[in-house]
């Protein structure tokens, strides 16, 4: 029988929320911690706790960093971190493909070559852990299929490293 996961993205589908869902689906937090140690990146710790929101119990997963500043990294720096990690070839390949696609979209949106892209929010360790941790968790759980509800794209404006942007941000729209 196929192993399947479903994400209800009614209130959003952040990396923290996805990993929290995967912890509820059977992922062991210690396995995740040990797996991500293979990234050879310091300055963070992972926590998970049961929470109750509107009478629903779930796991709240959090990446706690040593400082609140975002660390800007180029695509090549992120790909080097992934490539030199001790993660499986499959996790490296899929994680690299995600960041490559994000880099392509960012380059297109900003009108620059991909080599000039520096990830601001996504270059921070918490975002890297969310993305790479999700790929790692999917491999550990051996999930064959994932389903998600429609994504709530929101509206309004958000303050980013590039200034005030509309919600959803242009890169988000291009990815969708």
Short mmCIF file of the C-alpha atoms (twelve columns), coordinates in Angstrom:
data_MODEL
# 
_entry.id   MODEL 
# 
loop_
_atom_site.group_PDB 
_atom_site.id 
_atom_site.type_symbol 
_atom_site.label_atom_id 
_atom_site.label_alt_id 
_atom_site.label_comp_id 
_atom_site.label_asym_id 
_atom_site.label_seq_id 
_atom_site.Cartn_x 
_atom_site.Cartn_y 
_atom_site.Cartn_z 
_atom_site.pdbx_PDB_model_num 
ATOM 1   C CA . UNK A 1   0.000  0.000  0.000   1 
ATOM 2   C CA . UNK A 2   1.289  3.474  -0.920  1 
ATOM 3   C CA . UNK A 3   2.282  5.808  1.878   1 
ATOM 4   C CA . UNK A 4   0.421  9.075  1.365   1 
ATOM 5   C CA . UNK A 5   0.422  12.397 3.223   1 
ATOM 6   C CA . UNK A 6   -2.073 15.242 2.986   1 
ATOM 7   C CA . UNK A 7   -1.371 18.819 4.037   1 
ATOM 8   C CA . UNK A 8   -4.230 21.144 4.857   1 
ATOM 9   C CA . UNK A 9   -2.845 24.531 3.913   1 
ATOM 10  C CA . UNK A 10  -5.919 26.476 5.008   1 
ATOM 11  C CA . UNK A 11  -3.871 28.773 7.246   1 
ATOM 12  C CA . UNK A 12  -0.647 28.447 5.268   1 
ATOM 13  C CA . UNK A 13  1.969  25.830 4.515   1 
ATOM 14  C CA . UNK A 14  5.280  27.061 5.859   1 
ATOM 15  C CA . UNK A 15  8.251  24.742 6.172   1 
ATOM 16  C CA . UNK A 16  7.772  24.665 9.933   1 
ATOM 17  C CA . UNK A 17  4.143  23.609 9.474   1 
ATOM 18  C CA . UNK A 18  5.019  20.905 6.948   1 
ATOM 19  C CA . UNK A 19  7.715  19.411 9.161   1 
ATOM 20  C CA . UNK A 20  5.306  19.580 12.122  1 
ATOM 21  C CA . UNK A 21  2.814  17.593 10.044  1 
ATOM 22  C CA . UNK A 22  5.494  15.067 9.121   1 
ATOM 23  C CA . UNK A 23  6.362  14.681 12.814  1 
ATOM 24  C CA . UNK A 24  2.672  13.933 13.414  1 
ATOM 25  C CA . UNK A 25  2.845  11.408 10.555  1 
ATOM 26  C CA . UNK A 26  5.603  9.448  12.316  1 
ATOM 27  C CA . UNK A 27  8.879  11.273 11.712  1 
ATOM 28  C CA . UNK A 28  11.127 11.000 14.775  1 
ATOM 29  C CA . UNK A 29  12.511 14.404 15.830  1 
ATOM 30  C CA . UNK A 30  15.830 12.847 16.861  1 
ATOM 31  C CA . UNK A 31  16.193 11.278 13.400  1 
ATOM 32  C CA . UNK A 32  15.596 14.706 11.848  1 
ATOM 33  C CA . UNK A 33  18.107 16.364 14.176  1 
ATOM 34  C CA . UNK A 34  20.764 13.738 13.431  1 
ATOM 35  C CA . UNK A 35  20.056 13.881 9.700   1 
ATOM 36  C CA . UNK A 36  20.314 17.662 9.503   1 
ATOM 37  C CA . UNK A 37  23.549 17.563 11.502  1 
ATOM 38  C CA . UNK A 38  24.963 16.234 8.240   1 
ATOM 39  C CA . UNK A 39  24.576 19.732 6.758   1 
ATOM 40  C CA . UNK A 40  27.556 20.820 8.867   1 
ATOM 41  C CA . UNK A 41  25.880 24.159 9.639   1 
ATOM 42  C CA . UNK A 42  25.776 25.544 13.161  1 
ATOM 43  C CA . UNK A 43  23.750 28.192 14.926  1 
ATOM 44  C CA . UNK A 44  20.365 26.546 15.289  1 
ATOM 45  C CA . UNK A 45  18.396 24.028 17.298  1 
ATOM 46  C CA . UNK A 46  15.101 22.262 16.615  1 
ATOM 47  C CA . UNK A 47  12.126 21.937 18.930  1 
ATOM 48  C CA . UNK A 48  8.754  20.252 18.652  1 
ATOM 49  C CA . UNK A 49  5.837  20.469 21.023  1 
ATOM 50  C CA . UNK A 50  2.192  19.453 20.998  1 
ATOM 51  C CA . UNK A 51  -0.155 22.433 20.764  1 
ATOM 52  C CA . UNK A 52  -3.902 22.801 20.639  1 
ATOM 53  C CA . UNK A 53  -5.472 25.374 18.334  1 
ATOM 54  C CA . UNK A 54  -9.261 25.629 18.005  1 
ATOM 55  C CA . UNK A 55  -9.650 22.180 19.628  1 
ATOM 56  C CA . UNK A 56  -7.209 20.575 17.158  1 
ATOM 57  C CA . UNK A 57  -3.975 19.022 18.458  1 
ATOM 58  C CA . UNK A 58  -0.869 19.211 16.279  1 
ATOM 59  C CA . UNK A 59  2.891  19.361 16.528  1 
ATOM 60  C CA . UNK A 60  4.467  22.803 16.432  1 
ATOM 61  C CA . UNK A 61  7.955  22.542 14.942  1 
ATOM 62  C CA . UNK A 62  10.373 25.431 15.384  1 
ATOM 63  C CA . UNK A 63  13.861 26.245 14.169  1 
ATOM 64  C CA . UNK A 64  15.512 28.444 16.785  1 
ATOM 65  C CA . UNK A 65  18.559 30.342 15.551  1 
ATOM 66  C CA . UNK A 66  21.366 31.852 17.614  1 
ATOM 67  C CA . UNK A 67  20.639 35.334 16.288  1 
ATOM 68  C CA . UNK A 68  17.785 37.158 14.653  1 
ATOM 69  C CA . UNK A 69  19.715 38.461 11.640  1 
ATOM 70  C CA . UNK A 70  19.118 36.850 8.280   1 
ATOM 71  C CA . UNK A 71  22.273 35.530 6.670   1 
ATOM 72  C CA . UNK A 72  22.346 36.236 2.961   1 
ATOM 73  C CA . UNK A 73  23.774 33.419 0.873   1 
ATOM 74  C CA . UNK A 74  24.232 33.050 -2.846  1 
ATOM 75  C CA . UNK A 75  22.732 30.099 -4.668  1 
ATOM 76  C CA . UNK A 76  26.220 28.687 -5.175  1 
ATOM 77  C CA . UNK A 77  26.914 28.905 -1.414  1 
ATOM 78  C CA . UNK A 78  23.695 27.051 -0.597  1 
ATOM 79  C CA . UNK A 79  24.359 24.411 -3.254  1 
ATOM 80  C CA . UNK A 80  27.895 23.970 -1.862  1 
ATOM 81  C CA . UNK A 81  26.509 23.443 1.657   1 
ATOM 82  C CA . UNK A 82  24.127 20.812 0.306   1 
ATOM 83  C CA . UNK A 83  26.732 19.137 -1.906  1 
ATOM 84  C CA . UNK A 84  29.320 18.891 0.872   1 
ATOM 85  C CA . UNK A 85  26.773 17.596 3.385   1 
ATOM 86  C CA . UNK A 86  26.498 14.037 4.608   1 
ATOM 87  C CA . UNK A 87  22.900 13.738 3.401   1 
ATOM 88  C CA . UNK A 88  21.889 11.042 0.938   1 
ATOM 89  C CA . UNK A 89  22.408 11.667 -2.766  1 
ATOM 90  C CA . UNK A 90  18.622 11.733 -3.213  1 
ATOM 91  C CA . UNK A 91  18.132 14.447 -0.552  1 
ATOM 92  C CA . UNK A 92  21.035 16.434 -2.002  1 
ATOM 93  C CA . UNK A 93  19.627 16.193 -5.526  1 
ATOM 94  C CA . UNK A 94  16.064 17.177 -4.588  1 
ATOM 95  C CA . UNK A 95  17.112 19.957 -2.190  1 
ATOM 96  C CA . UNK A 96  19.486 21.388 -4.779  1 
ATOM 97  C CA . UNK A 97  16.738 21.262 -7.421  1 
ATOM 98  C CA . UNK A 98  14.406 23.253 -5.140  1 
ATOM 99  C CA . UNK A 99  16.990 25.956 -4.514  1 
ATOM 100 C CA . UNK A 100 17.949 25.985 -8.214  1 
ATOM 101 C CA . UNK A 101 14.293 26.579 -9.164  1 
ATOM 102 C CA . UNK A 102 13.973 29.293 -6.523  1 
ATOM 103 C CA . UNK A 103 17.143 30.909 -7.900  1 
ATOM 104 C CA . UNK A 104 15.796 30.823 -11.458 1 
ATOM 105 C CA . UNK A 105 12.569 32.496 -10.379 1 
ATOM 106 C CA . UNK A 106 14.372 35.143 -8.324  1 
ATOM 107 C CA . UNK A 107 16.734 35.888 -11.229 1 
ATOM 108 C CA . UNK A 108 13.801 36.286 -13.611 1 
ATOM 109 C CA . UNK A 109 11.861 38.529 -11.213 1 
ATOM 110 C CA . UNK A 110 14.877 40.770 -10.504 1 
ATOM 111 C CA . UNK A 111 16.179 40.787 -14.085 1 
ATOM 112 C CA . UNK A 112 19.629 39.468 -13.219 1 
ATOM 113 C CA . UNK A 113 21.646 36.370 -13.998 1 
ATOM 114 C CA . UNK A 114 21.257 33.503 -11.566 1 
ATOM 115 C CA . UNK A 115 24.871 33.847 -10.380 1 
ATOM 116 C CA . UNK A 116 23.992 37.279 -8.969  1 
ATOM 117 C CA . UNK A 117 21.118 35.989 -6.832  1 
ATOM 118 C CA . UNK A 118 21.544 36.196 -3.082  1 
ATOM 119 C CA . UNK A 119 18.823 34.647 -0.991  1 
ATOM 120 C CA . UNK A 120 17.844 36.877 1.882   1 
ATOM 121 C CA . UNK A 121 15.083 35.166 3.833   1 
ATOM 122 C CA . UNK A 122 15.709 31.821 2.072   1 
ATOM 123 C CA . UNK A 123 19.446 32.029 2.717   1 
ATOM 124 C CA . UNK A 124 18.870 32.101 6.445   1 
ATOM 125 C CA . UNK A 125 19.533 28.874 8.288   1 
ATOM 126 C CA . UNK A 126 15.905 28.480 9.410   1 
ATOM 127 C CA . UNK A 127 14.680 28.509 5.808   1 
ATOM 128 C CA . UNK A 128 17.423 26.112 4.728   1 
ATOM 129 C CA . UNK A 129 16.515 23.732 7.554   1 
ATOM 130 C CA . UNK A 130 12.815 23.950 6.634   1 
ATOM 131 C CA . UNK A 131 13.413 23.132 2.968   1 
ATOM 132 C CA . UNK A 132 16.169 20.546 3.301   1 
ATOM 133 C CA . UNK A 133 14.556 19.096 6.434   1 
ATOM 134 C CA . UNK A 134 11.308 18.544 4.550   1 
ATOM 135 C CA . UNK A 135 13.101 16.706 1.743   1 
ATOM 136 C CA . UNK A 136 14.987 14.626 4.318   1 
ATOM 137 C CA . UNK A 137 11.763 13.836 6.220   1 
ATOM 138 C CA . UNK A 138 9.959  12.737 3.056   1 
ATOM 139 C CA . UNK A 139 12.794 10.319 2.318   1 
ATOM 140 C CA . UNK A 140 12.831 8.943  5.872   1 
ATOM 141 C CA . UNK A 141 9.075  8.392  5.862   1 
ATOM 142 C CA . UNK A 142 9.228  6.832  2.371   1 
ATOM 143 C CA . UNK A 143 6.160  8.768  1.277   1 
ATOM 144 C CA . UNK A 144 5.146  7.973  -2.270  1 
ATOM 145 C CA . UNK A 145 2.551  10.706 -2.729  1 
ATOM 146 C CA . UNK A 146 1.756  14.081 -1.207  1 
ATOM 147 C CA . UNK A 147 -1.454 16.033 -1.498  1 
ATOM 148 C CA . UNK A 148 -2.199 19.560 -0.344  1 
ATOM 149 C CA . UNK A 149 -5.259 21.710 -0.187  1 
ATOM 150 C CA . UNK A 150 -5.239 24.862 -2.303  1 
ATOM 151 C CA . UNK A 151 -2.701 27.352 -1.010  1 
ATOM 152 C CA . UNK A 152 -4.048 30.540 0.535   1 
ATOM 153 C CA . UNK A 153 -2.081 33.178 -1.332  1 
ATOM 154 C CA . UNK A 154 -3.269 36.042 0.835   1 
ATOM 155 C CA . UNK A 155 -3.334 39.715 0.014   1 
ATOM 156 C CA . UNK A 156 -1.882 42.981 1.184   1 
ATOM 157 C CA . UNK A 157 1.768  43.923 1.521   1 
ATOM 158 C CA . UNK A 158 4.828  42.505 3.274   1 
ATOM 159 C CA . UNK A 159 8.141  44.044 4.273   1 
ATOM 160 C CA . UNK A 160 11.113 42.113 2.819   1 
ATOM 161 C CA . UNK A 161 14.822 42.633 2.264   1 
ATOM 162 C CA . UNK A 162 13.811 44.055 -1.141  1 
ATOM 163 C CA . UNK A 163 11.358 46.530 0.393   1 
ATOM 164 C CA . UNK A 164 7.570  46.454 0.557   1 
ATOM 165 C CA . UNK A 165 6.132  43.827 -1.796  1 
ATOM 166 C CA . UNK A 166 2.586  42.763 -2.611  1 
ATOM 167 C CA . UNK A 167 1.199  39.529 -1.193  1 
ATOM 168 C CA . UNK A 168 1.603  37.119 -2.804  1 
ATOM 169 C CA . UNK A 169 5.130  38.212 -3.713  1 
ATOM 170 C CA . UNK A 170 6.083  38.135 -7.408  1 
ATOM 171 C CA . UNK A 171 8.401  35.144 -6.960  1 
ATOM 172 C CA . UNK A 172 5.644  33.228 -5.161  1 
ATOM 173 C CA . UNK A 173 3.237  33.910 -8.025  1 
ATOM 174 C CA . UNK A 174 5.788  32.728 -10.592 1 
ATOM 175 C CA . UNK A 175 6.396  29.518 -8.641  1 
ATOM 176 C CA . UNK A 176 2.695  28.827 -8.350  1 
# 
